Amino acid sequence: MLTVVGLGPGSEDYLTLKAITVLKRADIVLTPSRYLNVVRKYAGNSDIVLLDPRNVRGQVLELAREYPDSNVVVVSSGDPLFSGIGKTVLDLGIECEIVPGISSIQLACAKVRTSWDNMIFLSLHEREHISHLNNVLVKALKRNIKIGILTSPDYPPHYVISLAKTYANMYRSSVRAFVCSNLSLENEQVLALDNIDSVDIVRADWNSVLILEPCIDKHRLLYEPTLL
Ligand SMILES: C[S@@+](CC[C@H](N)C(=O)[O-])C[C@H]1O[C@@H](n2cnc3c(N)ncnc32)[C@H](O)[C@@H]1O
């Protein structure tokens, strides 16, 4: 049986009891290196295989085929079904159980005390999300919708903020931003930017959740009602 388990944003504080139970029962664990300490702690007697980001599909397929009668556990950061390895396993058509974890987006929203029930989510690790980035920014600015973005090495926070700045000027919006980096880890950093227009350089790690909160210039509505 194969189980995909989310281990949360990083710190053990955000592990669920269910995740610990799954790790304790594992025969084999496939894990990203950043969760190695947690995996060793709770699944110390299992065989531990490090995930190779360039061969995720191959590794998962091999374990599923070679060990159909073992408890094979595949570790995901955050929640497996938000830009995590859960989608890869489902796409491969492998029979599995998925155990949710606390997503970095949940922790970011909690940190900055904003709700995520009216937010658009994007992950800049996903090709199709990257191609939607411009459209989503424009739509969100026009309609005053919040966006939660998982940034990546190729699309770090400062890249998205400078893009958002350009559109904010175009649509006469002001945009508040929160850059939540390395949440729950020793080097956690949360930057609150009241208006991205007045910020020149944003120094933040790519391992961040960026929350953008547009705020339309009310006077604009007098002239451009059709935008809404
Ligand atoms: C491949 S995605 C995995 C997301 C994960 N499945 C989740 O639900 O959080 C990796 C991205 O998640 C975000 N992320 C993961 N852990 C984080 C943390 N501790 N602090 C801030 N962002 C984090 C970053 O945007 C990172 O680039």
The ligand as a Gaussian input file, in Angstrom:
#p B3LYP/6-31G(d) Opt

LIG

0 1
 C        6.655000      22.582000      -4.352000
 S        5.756000      23.730000      -3.400000
 C        5.060000      22.707000      -2.167000
 C        3.911000      23.354000      -1.442000
 C        3.350000      22.458000      -0.344000
 N        2.706000      21.305000      -0.899000
 C        2.387000      23.209000       0.564000
 O        1.201000      22.863000       0.629000
 O        2.847000      24.128000       1.241000
 C        7.044000      24.543000      -2.538000
 C        6.665000      25.989000      -2.226000
 O        5.812000      26.038000      -1.078000
 C        6.093000      27.188000      -0.313000
 N        6.601000      26.761000       0.993000
 C        6.832000      25.512000       1.412000
 N        7.279000      25.507000       2.687000
 C        7.321000      26.797000       3.079000
 C        7.678000      27.460000       4.282000
 N        8.092000      26.786000       5.357000
 N        7.589000      28.814000       4.321000
 C        7.169000      29.504000       3.254000
 N        6.807000      28.938000       2.098000
 C        6.884000      27.606000       2.002000
 C        7.152000      27.972000      -1.091000
 O        6.503000      28.850000      -1.961000
 C        7.845000      26.859000      -1.867000
 O        8.498000      27.380000      -3.011000

